[in-house]
C-alpha cells in the first residue's frame, strides 16, 4: 500500500505538470519580461510590481473557453465582452458598483426633449498613437448594420434613430442617428426618450473602431492580438488561441493613473478539477468551484457564494415537429427535478428557475421584486408531465420521439445534460434523449443557425432591466435563435419600448413573461450562483450583473 501510494502520488504530480505545460503555466513568467514591447512599439514595465507598496500587481485567472471573437461588431458572449471592454473603451463603461460612468466621453448633454445627446470626447489615443475621434464611433456603430453584427438590436433597444428601419431593410446604415460634428463632438439622436441610454452605451456593441486600421487588416482583423487596436486600460499583449491570453497595462490610456494592475494572465481551463489544482499551487487567483468541491472549501476564508443574474435554460427548436409542439415542450419542462439538480448536481448555491427574469435582478416602481410579482410558472408533477407528452405525441401522430440535447463542453453544462437525459427518460415514457456535446463557440453558431433539438443555453443580461430577457423572443430577433414567434408577444414588446410611464411599463413586462410561459416557449433551468475561491488580497475586481463579466480597471493586489 505504501509503495502504491508513492507511485500514485508521482503519477498525480506528473499529470498536473503535463496540464501546466499544456496551459503554458510553466513558462509564462519567462515569456513576460521587463523588455516586453507592445504592438505600437512602446515599452511597458512588466515586472508587475507596485512601486509604492512593493506588491506584485499581477492577476491570474481562467476561462473555460477561448475568446470567440475580438471584433465588437460580432461579439455575443461573456468571454468576448470581458476581453473587449477591458481593452477598448466607449462613451461609458460600468463602474465598480455597476453604474454607468463616463469613459471616452468627457461630457454628455441631452436636449430638453431627451432626443438629441451631445457627447464631448476627451483626449484619448489608440494603441497606434492615433487619436480616438467621433468618426470612430460613427464607423463602429454603422459597421454593425453593414456587417450583420450580432447585437444590432441593441441600437433598437437604445432607441437610436432609424435603427429599427435599418434592421427592417427600409433604410441604410448611414442613416443611423449618429453624427460626428467635429473630431471631438459626437451627436446621437434617438427615436424617443430613453432613461437607460447611459447604461445601454456601456454595452460592447457601442465601442468605437478605427476605420483605417480595420480596413487595412481586411479579413484578418481581430483574429490575432497584432490585428487589433486598443484604447482601454489594458492592451492584449498575447493571444495563444485555445490556451491563454494576456493583458498588460496600457501606458497611454487617458486614465492610466487609476489602473493598478500591470498584467493579467487568463488561461483556458475546461476542467474544474484542474482549475482547483492550479489555484492550490498559486497559479490561479480566482476559481469557480464544481459541486464536488464546495463542501470541502465552504469554510475557507477565500470562499464565497456570488449571486449572478445569468440564467441557464432549455432553448427549444420550434421548427422541429416534436419540439414545435407546445404540449411536448411543456412536458419536458415539467419532467425533471430542478430542485435536486440545483442542490445536488450543481451544489454551488444556484437556484432552480421557474420563470425568465431571475430573482433579485429588478424591482417595480413600488420596490417589489419582479419574480415575487409574477411567481413561478409551469410547476407540477411527473404524472402531469406524462399527460402533456401523451397529448403532444397524439397531436403529431407518434407513439414516441427522440430528441437531441446539445451541451457545450464545460463541466456544469455536461452534468446538466446527463442529468436531464436520466430524468426525462426515467420520468417520461415515450421519450428518448441523445446528448450532443460541442465546443462553446460551436454551440453559439449552431444556436444562431437553429441546428439543434434542445440547447442548454445561457443568458447574461445586457443591461439592468427585465427587457434584457424579454426582448430576446421577438420574431426573428437576433437573440431568438429557436424559431419562436407570437404576434401578440411582438406587439406587447413594441408597446413596452414606447411606454414612458414606469408603472404601466412594468405591468406590461410582467404580462410579456406570462405570454412566454403560456406558450411554453422555453424551459427555465436555474439561476446561476457561483461558489468562488478568490484570494482575499484581490480588491475592487468588479463582477457585473450585465454586459461584460469583469472590469479590471480598478482592481489591485493588496
RASULGI-V99062 format. One record per residue. SS is DSSP state (H for helix, E for strand, - for the rest). NEAR is the number of other C-alpha atoms within 12 Angstrom. Layout:
ss:near
SS:NEAR
SS:NEAR
This chain:
ss:near
-:7
H:8
H:9
H:10
H:11
H:12
H:13
H:14
H:14
H:14
H:14
H:16
H:16
H:14
H:16
H:25
H:22
H:16
H:26
H:29
H:18
H:21
-:33
-:30
-:34
-:19
-:15
H:27
H:21
H:14
H:19
-:30
-:18
-:19
-:15
-:24
E:24
-:33
-:25
-:27
-:16
-:19
E:20
-:27
-:26
-:31
-:26
-:32
E:23
-:22
-:14
-:11
-:13
-:14
-:20
E:25
-:34
E:37
E:37
E:37
E:36
E:37
E:36
-:34
-:32
-:31
-:39
-:33
-:33
-:41
-:43
-:48
-:38
-:34
-:35
-:41
-:41
H:39
H:34
H:34
H:40
H:41
H:45
H:50
H:46
H:45
H:43
-:49
-:48
-:47
-:47
E:36
E:44
E:40
-:30
-:22
-:18
-:27
-:23
E:27
E:25
E:26
-:36
-:41
E:36
E:23
E:22
E:27
E:23
E:23
-:17
-:10
-:15
-:22
-:25
E:27
E:36
E:30
E:36
E:30
E:36
-:28
-:24
-:36
E:31
-:36
-:37
-:26
-:23
-:21
E:27
-:43
-:36
H:37
H:29
H:40
H:43
H:35
H:34
H:39
H:45
H:37
H:35
H:36
H:35
H:23
-:19
-:21
-:29
-:31
-:38
-:41
H:39
H:40
H:38
H:33
H:42
-:39
-:36
E:40
-:32
-:32
H:36
H:30
H:24
H:27
H:33
-:17
-:15
-:13
-:19
-:21
H:32
H:23
H:25
-:37
-:35
E:36
E:32
E:27
E:20
E:18
-:22
-:27
E:31
E:37
E:34
E:43
E:32
E:32
-:28
-:28
-:28
-:33
-:26
-:28
H:36
H:34
H:33
H:39
-:42
-:43
-:49
H:51
H:47
H:47
-:48
-:47
-:42
-:37
H:27
H:19
H:27
H:26
H:18
H:15
H:19
H:14
H:13
H:18
-:26
-:32
-:22
-:24
H:33
H:27
H:29
-:39
-:45
-:49
-:43
-:43
-:44
E:44
E:45
E:42
E:40
E:31
E:31
E:24
-:22
-:24
-:28
E:34
E:37
E:38
E:41
E:46
E:48
-:45
-:35
-:32
-:34
-:30
-:26
H:22
H:17
H:21
-:31
-:38
-:42
-:42
E:44
E:45
E:42
E:42
E:43
E:35
-:35
-:31
-:27
H:30
H:24
H:34
H:38
H:32
H:26
H:33
H:28
H:20
-:18
-:20
-:34
-:33
-:35
E:35
E:41
E:43
-:38
-:36
H:30
H:23
H:27
H:30
H:20
H:17
H:25
-:22
-:15
-:18
-:14
-:23
E:26
E:26
E:27
E:25
E:25
E:32
E:38
E:41
E:37
E:39
E:39
E:43
E:47
E:42
-:39
-:32
-:22
-:25
-:23
-:35
-:42
-:30
-:32
H:34
H:33
H:45
H:42
H:40
H:41
H:54
H:46
H:38
-:37
-:38
-:33
H:35
H:22
H:21
H:31
H:30
H:21
H:23
H:31
H:36
-:31
-:37
-:32
-:36
E:34
E:35
-:36
-:36
-:42
-:51
-:47
-:45
-:32
-:26
-:32
-:30
E:26
-:26
-:16
-:14
-:16
-:19
E:22
H:31
H:28
H:21
H:27
H:28
-:23
-:22
-:31
-:35
-:28
-:22
-:21
H:26
H:18
H:24
H:32
H:32
H:25
H:31
H:37
H:31
H:25
H:30
H:30
H:19
H:20
H:21
-:14
-:18
-:18
-:24
E:29
E:26
E:31
E:31
E:39
E:41
E:41
E:32
-:28
-:29
H:31
H:35
H:39
H:29
H:28
H:39
H:37
H:27
H:31
H:42
H:32
H:23
H:28
H:37
H:26
H:20
H:28
-:34
-:26
-:28
E:34
E:23
E:28
E:24
E:29
E:27
E:28
E:26
-:25
H:34
H:28
H:24
H:34
H:35
H:24
H:28
H:34
H:25
-:20
-:28
-:26
-:36
-:37
E:43
E:46
E:45
E:42
E:35
E:37
-:36
E:39
-:41
-:39
-:33
-:35
-:39
H:37
H:39
H:39
H:42
H:37
H:38
H:38
-:32
-:24
-:23
-:29
-:29
-:37
-:33
-:36
-:36
-:31
-:33
-:26
-:25
H:17
H:20
H:31
H:27
H:21
H:30
H:36
H:26
H:23
H:30
H:34
H:23
-:21
-:17
-:18
H:21
H:18
H:19
H:25
H:34
H:27
H:31
H:39
H:35
H:28
H:38
H:40
H:30
H:30
H:37
H:32
H:22
-:30
-:37
-:46
E:50
E:43
E:43
E:45
E:45
E:38
E:35
E:33
E:33
E:34
E:35
E:37
E:34
-:27
-:19
-:21
E:28
E:23
-:26
-:32
E:27
E:29
-:37
-:36
E:40
-:45
-:38
-:35
E:33
E:41
-:46
-:41
-:30
-:30
E:31
E:31
-:22
